[in-house]
Amino acid sequence: MEEDDERDPVGVGPWPGGRDAWPEDPRYDPELLEHGDARNVVDRYRYWSVDAIAADLATRRHPFSVAIENWQHDLNIGSIVRTANAFAAEAVHIVGRRRWNRRGAMVTDRYQRIVHHPDVAALARWASEAGVPILAIENGVGSVPLETFAFPERCVLLFGQEGPGLTREALAAADAVLEIAQFGSTRSINAAAAAAIAMHAWIVQHARLPR
């Protein structure tokens, strides 16, 4: 006997009731109202335009940022951007090459503020002028356990590439270097996973959780 392969549709269909029932709120996108919204967005943003979603997120972003060194082809960058969007990070700073692989972002970069710095020195200048400490996430000698670290409310979390990790210049520019506790045999964990852990550690200490 063959199993029923029917699956729940992704997202929502056209707005019920047709054009005559469309809401007058300018945040709604006519194309989505007419054809449906299959995007990976929370329910409150169904049928909203990209610009409307980005504008609403800008009013309630958290005061931490994320920075990523971009020296080699790395799919993790897109995943880190997606997680930064999920936790409403203030901005994502791409350090190094301007072009980066957006595939893992799953189009969340459309809603996220992205800032480019040509090198670590430029990132460090921005952080100094903004009064924002740089917290590098890297396992190694001299690292402080992330699990016991008191995160400042305003900060930028700096991540390296999969494999080589952060450059010497990045570690030298950091105000603190944090490591994630590990208990198995592997030397390191996936860069995107490490970034998610670090961002959530900030969330646990500072974010106002929804009821």
Helices and strands as residue ranges (DSSP letters): G 19-21, H 30-35, G 43-45, H 50-58, E 64-70, H 76-86, E 92-96, G 103-105, G 108-110, E 114-117, H 120-130, E 134-137, E 144-145, G 146-148, E 155-159, H 168-173, E 176-179, H 191-206
